[in-house]
Structures are given as structure tokens and as C-alpha cells.
């Protein structure tokens, strides 16, 4: 489990505890108040709602772990679901323990309590989940994000979908992939980051989205600004849903590319304060314009470059830690557009991920390029990503790096 999931577990536990205890105490007090402060009612109400409160705790914990307490409009239904289920089961258990048969009259009684004795219990679950529970959950995540942000060595990844083989192929001949190797290679890719001092954070699994493993395409980072892109293919549009909260966990500001602009992160290469943006089939002029408007106040210069021979700009070129742009020249439209360009001998060698000032991640399919880069004084970490290269992927597009 990564630090992020561990933090999410703690946040969910504390939030659920806050909601369950808060609702239980408030419910008992409400009955004490409505019965004109009769002290005997405290024990009765406490006993009556104890099982329901315990069940509510478990339900809220599960829903919080799934992200249900991040924002108020998901916290409200989470509280409603927890209140209804906990209220009904909390009454059903002692009824069955008393030897009563679950028949129509019992079911009618249980559901009748939703508009009777359980009403205040349910309403309080909604209120506490949307307020205190949500605040505790997000406070714990922000605290963890602030600690991690000091290092800024976080790789955001997403597990391959079981439908990965159905992904779109544009510039290569389609060949089948080996599902087992896909999973093995993805695991090895993640471990390569962790072995070099990075924390990995997984976005929610998106099993119905074949291309979702290529997470770099949906987010581009510029310092503390995260730009959620707008993929050109309608089939990839759902990939951007639900990721904003994950980005804010790391203390990032979030902006979005809006229609009719299209922009994919694989077309964005940042070298110092210059941002090269590929004008490809996936990134249009309006997408470039919107990105330029977002980055100009931050001091970045956006340079649009043609991309006609490959899927994305970073399929053709990336940059070493010293800012030298490298690429396989037959796949680059115009090398003169880059301030410093160095050709590499293999197409798979065009893409590197900068792990540190002296270390890069490179495909195992480019041994000659690895030797060239090592001769320049850099350390090369090699990973086998052959199953992702079959779908026009490379080492950059399988992660988003928060520095």
C-alpha cells in the first residue's frame, strides 16, 4: 500500500469515528431533550441505537475509503445511505435475536421507523457526514499531502484495465498484448520509482477504460498548478472524471482545458521555462491557446511544434536532466525547433523520465540509447514496457510526476 492509500485509510477511519460517535451522542441527546430531560431516557436511547451506530461506523468507513466524503455532494448521499441501512439493521438484529420471525409485519415496522423513531438518526448522519466527517477526512489528507509535497517526488499512476487490449492504436500495426505481462510490467514500472526514492499514488481503477493506464495524457503539472486536459477521443473523456480531488490532495491548484480545446499530456514537454506543445491529432490549436493563457502568468513560454509522424510529442522527444532534448530523428518533424537537440539511435530511446538530477528511466528496448546516456554521465534505470509500446505507450505516459 502506498503512503497515499495509507493516509486515506487513516482519514476514513477518523472521519467514520467522528460521524458515528457524533451521531450517537446527538441522537441520545435529542431523545433526552424531546422527553423533557427525563434521565431514564438516556440509557434507553443509548441501548436502542448502539448497534445501529456501530453499523453506521462501518458503512461510513467503507464509503469514505471509496472517496465518498471528499465533497459535500457525495457526503450527503453517503450519510443518507449509512443512516438508513444502519437504522434498519440496528433494529433488525435485536428483533431476530429475540426469536421473532422476519415476516411482512416486521419488514413494514422496520421501514416505518424511517419516518418515525429513526428519522432523527438518519438526518444526523446526513449532517455529520457532510460537515464534521468531510472536514476530518480532508484535513487528514491535506496534512499528509503537505508533508509529501516538501519532497515532491510522487508518481501518480493507474492500474491497467482488464480491457487494456482494446485500446486505440493509431500509428502502429495492432498486435495482441499479453495480459499477464501487462500487469507484471506495470508492477515493475511502479517498483522502479519506489526503488529510486519516489512515492507512488494510484488513481481509482478504471476497468472499463482501456487507455486509462496512460495517465499522463489527462493531467499536466507546472509547479503547483495541475491542468486537467481534455482528450481528443470521446472514449477517453471519462478518464478525467474524479481526479481533481486526488490532485488537490497534494496541495495542487487545478485548472481545466475546456471545449472546443483538446489537449493531451503526452504532447507537453517542459524544459526549464519553455513548454513545447505538440500540435498532433490529439491536441488542437484551441488547446494550445488555452494552455498558453494559463501558463503565461507563471512565466512559461509555450512553443507549439508540429507532430505528424507519431501519436504524441513525447513519443518523439523528451529531455535529459540538463535540458538537452533527445529524440529519434526520423520521428521528429523539425529538430531545429528545439534549443539543444541530440539524436538517439532507437525509437524507444526517445522517451525518458527524469528521476533525479543524474538519473533517468528508459525503456529496456533501447540498449544503445542507454549506453549513450550513460556516457554523458547519467545513471539509466531500465524497465521492460514492451506491452505498453504495442499500444504506442512509453515510460513517460504511464505516470504523472509531482515534484
C-alpha positions in Angstrom: 0.0 0.0 0.0 1.4 3.4 -0.9 1.5 6.3 1.5 -1.5 7.9 -0.1 -3.7 4.9 0.5 -2.4 4.6 4.0 -3.3 8.2 4.6 -6.7 7.6 3.1 -7.2 4.6 5.4 -6.4 6.8 8.5 -8.6 9.6 7.2 -11.5 7.3 6.6 -11.2 5.7 10.0 -11.1 9.0 11.9 -13.9 10.5 9.8 -16.1 7.5 10.4 -15.4 7.5 14.1 -16.2 11.2 14.2 -19.5 10.7 12.4 -20.6 7.6 14.3 -19.8 9.0 17.8 -21.2 12.4 16.9 -24.4 11.0 15.6 -24.9 8.6 18.5 -24.3 11.3 21.2 -26.5 13.8 19.3 -29.3 11.2 18.8 -29.3 10.3 22.5 -29.4 14.0 23.5 -32.2 14.6 21.0 -34.4 12.0 22.7 -33.4 13.3 26.1 -34.5 16.8 25.1 -37.7 15.6 23.4 -38.6 13.7 26.6 -38.3 16.8 28.8 -34.9 15.9 30.1 -36.0 12.6 31.7 -32.8 11.0 32.8 -34.1 7.4 32.3 -34.4 8.0 28.5 -30.6 8.3 28.2 -29.9 4.7 29.0 -32.8 3.5 26.8 -31.8 5.6 23.8 -28.1 4.6 24.2 -29.0 0.9 24.2 -31.5 1.3 21.4 -29.1 3.0 19.0 -25.8 1.3 20.0 -25.9 -1.5 17.3 -27.1 1.0 14.7 -24.2 3.4 15.5 -21.7 0.6 15.2 -23.1 -0.5 11.8 -23.1 3.1 10.7 -19.4 3.5 11.6 -18.6 0.5 9.3 -20.6 1.8 6.4 -19.3 5.4 6.6 -15.7 4.0 6.9 -16.2 2.0 3.7 -17.8 4.9 1.8 -15.1 7.3 3.0 -12.4 4.9 1.8 -14.1 4.9 -1.6 -13.9 8.8 -1.6 -17.5 9.4 -0.5 -16.5 12.1 2.0 -14.3 14.3 -0.2 -17.0 16.7 -1.2 -20.4 17.6 0.2 -22.5 16.4 -2.7 -21.2 12.8 -2.3 -21.0 13.1 1.5 -24.8 13.8 1.7 -25.9 10.6 0.0 -23.2 8.7 1.9 -24.7 9.9 5.2 -28.2 9.0 3.9 -27.2 5.5 2.9 -25.4 4.9 6.2 -28.3 6.3 8.2 -31.0 4.2 6.5 -29.1 0.9 6.4 -27.7 1.3 9.9 -31.1 2.3 11.3 -32.9 -0.7 9.8 -30.2 -3.3 10.6 -29.7 -1.9 14.0 -33.3 -2.7 14.8 -33.5 -6.0 12.9 -30.7 -7.6 14.8 -32.3 -7.4 18.3 -35.7 -8.4 16.8 -34.2 -11.6 15.3 -32.2 -12.3 18.5 -35.5 -12.1 20.4 -36.7 -15.1 18.3 -39.2 -13.1 16.2 -39.7 -14.3 12.6 -38.9 -11.9 9.8 -42.3 -11.6 8.1 -44.2 -8.9 6.4 -45.3 -7.2 9.6 -41.7 -6.9 10.8 -40.5 -5.5 7.5 -43.3 -3.0 7.5 -42.4 -2.0 11.0 -38.7 -1.6 10.1 -39.4 0.7 7.1 -42.0 2.6 9.2 -39.2 3.6 11.6 -37.6 5.6 8.8 -40.3 8.1 9.2 -40.6 7.6 12.9 -38.0 6.7 15.6 -35.1 6.6 13.1 -35.8 9.9 11.4 -33.5 12.0 13.6 -30.8 9.3 13.4 -30.8 9.4 9.6 -30.9 13.2 9.4 -28.0 13.5 11.8 -26.0 11.0 9.7 -26.5 13.2 6.7 -25.5 16.4 8.6 -22.5 14.9 10.3 -21.2 13.1 7.2 -21.4 16.3 5.1 -19.8 18.5 7.8 -17.6 17.1 10.5 -16.9 13.8 8.7 -15.9 15.6 5.5 -13.8 18.1 7.3 -11.9 15.5 9.3 -11.3 13.3 6.2 -9.9 16.2 4.1 -7.9 17.6 7.0 -6.0 14.3 7.4 -5.4 14.1 3.7 -4.2 17.7 3.4 -1.8 17.1 6.3 -0.3 14.1 4.6 -0.2 15.9 1.3 1.7 18.8 2.8 4.3 16.5 4.2 4.7 14.7 0.9 4.8 18.0 -1.0 8.0 19.0 0.7 9.8 16.3 -1.2 7.8 16.5 -4.4 8.8 13.0 -5.6 5.4 11.4 -6.2 4.4 9.4 -9.2 0.7 9.3 -9.9 -0.2 6.0 -11.7 -3.3 4.0 -12.6 -3.5 0.2 -12.8 -4.1 -1.2 -16.3 -7.7 -2.1 -17.1 -8.7 -5.6 -17.9 -9.8 -4.2 -21.2 -6.4 -2.8 -22.0 -6.0 -4.8 -25.2 -9.0 -2.9 -26.7 -7.1 0.4 -26.6 -6.8 2.7 -29.6 -3.8 2.2 -31.9 -3.1 5.0 -34.4 0.4 4.8 -35.9 1.3 1.2 -35.3 0.0 -2.1 -36.6 -2.3 -3.7 -34.0 -0.8 -6.8 -32.3 -2.3 -8.6 -29.3 -0.9 -8.0 -25.9 -0.2 -10.5 -23.1 -2.4 -9.6 -20.2 -0.2 -11.2 -17.6 2.9 -9.4 -18.9 0.9 -6.1 -18.9 0.4 -6.5 -15.1 3.9 -7.7 -14.5 5.5 -4.8 -16.4 3.3 -2.3 -14.7 4.2 -3.6 -11.3 7.9 -3.4 -12.3 7.4 0.1 -13.6 5.9 1.2 -10.3 8.7 -0.5 -8.3 11.3 1.3 -10.3 10.0 4.6 -9.0 9.8 3.3 -5.4 13.4 1.9 -5.6 14.6 5.4 -6.6 13.0 7.3 -3.7 9.6 8.1 -5.1 6.2 7.6 -3.5 3.5 6.2 -5.8 -0.1 7.2 -5.7 -2.8 5.2 -7.5 -5.8 6.9 -9.1 -9.0 5.0 -8.8 -9.1 1.8 -11.0 -11.0 2.5 -14.3 -11.6 -1.0 -15.6 -13.9 0.0 -18.5 -11.4 2.5 -19.9 -8.7 0.6 -22.0 -6.4 3.6 -22.3 -6.7 4.8 -18.7 -3.2 3.4 -17.7 -1.7 6.2 -19.8 -2.5 8.6 -17.0 -0.1 11.3 -18.2 -2.5 12.2 -21.0 -5.1 13.5 -18.7 -3.0 15.7 -16.4 -0.1 18.1 -16.9 1.8 19.7 -14.0 3.6 23.0 -13.8 4.9 23.6 -10.3 1.9 23.7 -8.0 -0.6 24.0 -11.0 -2.3 20.9 -12.3 -4.0 21.3 -15.7 -6.7 18.6 -16.3 -6.6 18.1 -20.0 -9.3 17.3 -22.5 -8.6 14.1 -24.5 -9.5 14.2 -28.2 -11.2 10.9 -28.2 -14.7 10.7 -26.7 -13.8 7.2 -25.4 -11.1 8.7 -23.2 -13.2 11.6 -21.8 -14.3 9.7 -18.7 -10.7 9.3 -17.7 -10.6 12.9 -16.3 -13.6 12.3 -14.0 -12.9 12.2 -10.3 -9.2 13.0 -10.4 -9.4 16.6 -9.3 -9.7 15.6 -5.6 -6.6 13.4 -5.9 -4.7 16.3 -7.3 -5.8 18.6 -4.5 -4.6 16.0 -2.0 -1.1 17.1 -3.0 -1.8 20.8 -2.5 -2.1 21.5 -6.2 -4.2 24.2 -7.8 -6.4 22.8 -10.6 -7.4 24.3 -13.9 -9.1 22.6 -16.9 -8.9 22.7 -20.7 -12.5 23.4 -21.9 -14.3 22.5 -25.2 -13.6 23.0 -28.0 -10.0 22.7 -27.0 -8.3 19.3 -26.9 -5.0 18.7 -25.2 -3.2 15.5 -24.1 -0.3 15.4 -21.6 1.7 13.3 -24.0 2.0 16.4 -26.2 3.6 18.5 -23.4 7.3 18.7 -22.8 8.6 21.2 -20.3 12.2 22.2 -20.4 13.0 25.0 -17.9 10.5 27.8 -18.5 9.8 26.6 -22.1 6.8 24.4 -22.7 6.8 22.6 -26.0 3.3 21.5 -27.1 2.8 19.1 -29.9 0.2 20.1 -32.5 -0.9 16.5 -33.1 -4.1 14.7 -33.9 -4.8 14.7 -30.2 -4.0 18.4 -29.4 -5.6 21.2 -31.3 -4.9 24.9 -31.7 -7.5 25.9 -29.2 -6.0 23.5 -26.6 -2.6 25.2 -27.2 -4.2 28.6 -26.8 -5.9 27.8 -23.5 -2.7 26.3 -22.1 -0.7 29.4 -23.2 -3.2 31.6 -21.4 -3.0 29.5 -18.2 0.8 29.4 -18.1 1.7 33.0 -19.2 1.1 34.4 -15.7 3.5 31.8 -14.3 6.4 32.9 -16.7 6.3 29.9 -19.0 6.7 30.3 -22.8 4.6 27.9 -24.8 6.0 26.8 -28.1 3.8 24.8 -30.5 5.6 22.3 -32.6 4.2 20.0 -35.4 3.7 16.3 -34.6 2.7 14.3 -37.7 4.8 11.1 -37.5 3.9 9.8 -34.1 1.0 9.8 -31.7 2.3 12.4 -29.2 5.2 14.8 -28.9 6.9 12.8 -26.2 6.8 9.7 -28.4 9.4 11.6 -30.5 11.3 13.7 -28.0 11.9 14.2 -24.2 14.6 15.9 -22.2 17.5 14.8 -20.1 18.0 16.4 -16.6 20.4 19.0 -18.1 17.7 20.2 -20.5 19.1 18.6 -23.6 16.2 17.4 -25.8 16.7 13.9 -27.2 14.8 12.0 -29.9 14.9 9.5 -32.7 15.3 11.9 -35.6 13.2 10.1 -38.2 10.2 10.6 -36.0 10.8 14.3 -35.3 9.1 16.8 -37.6 11.7 19.6 -37.2 14.7 19.3 -34.8 15.5 22.9 -35.4 12.6 24.0 -33.1 14.5 22.8 -30.0 17.3 24.8 -28.5 19.5 21.8 -27.8 18.8 18.5 -29.6 20.7 15.2 -29.5 19.7 12.3 -31.7 19.4 8.8 -30.2 19.8 5.6 -32.2 16.5 3.8 -31.3 12.9 5.0 -31.5 12.2 3.5 -28.0 15.1 5.7 -26.7 13.3 8.9 -27.4 11.4 8.8 -24.1 13.0 9.2 -20.7 11.6 10.1 -17.3 13.8 12.2 -15.1 14.0 10.5 -11.7 16.7 12.9 -10.2 19.4 15.3 -11.4 21.5 12.4 -12.5 19.1 9.5 -13.1 16.6 8.7 -15.9 14.1 5.9 -16.5 14.3 4.4 -20.0 12.7 1.5 -21.9 14.7 -1.7 -21.9 14.2 -1.8 -25.7 16.8 0.9 -26.2 20.2 -0.5 -25.0 22.2 1.7 -27.4 20.4 4.8 -26.2 21.1 3.7 -22.6 24.8 3.4 -23.4 24.8 6.9 -25.0 23.1 8.5 -22.0 25.4 6.7 -19.5 28.3 8.0 -21.5 27.0 11.5 -20.8 27.4 10.9 -17.1 23.8 9.9 -16.2 22.5 6.8 -14.5 20.0 4.8 -16.5 17.2 2.7 -14.9 15.8 0.3 -17.5 12.3 -1.1 -17.5 10.6 -3.5 -19.9 7.4 -1.9 -21.2 7.0 -3.8 -24.4 3.3 -4.5 -23.9 2.7 -0.8 -23.5 4.8 0.1 -26.5 2.5 -2.1 -28.5 -0.2 0.5 -27.8 2.1 3.5 -28.6 2.9 4.0 -24.9 6.3 4.9 -23.4 7.9 5.4 -20.0 6.5 9.0 -19.7 2.8 8.3 -20.3 2.4 5.7 -17.5 2.8 8.3 -14.7 2.4 11.9 -13.7 5.3 13.1 -11.7 4.7 15.6 -8.9 7.9 17.3 -7.9 
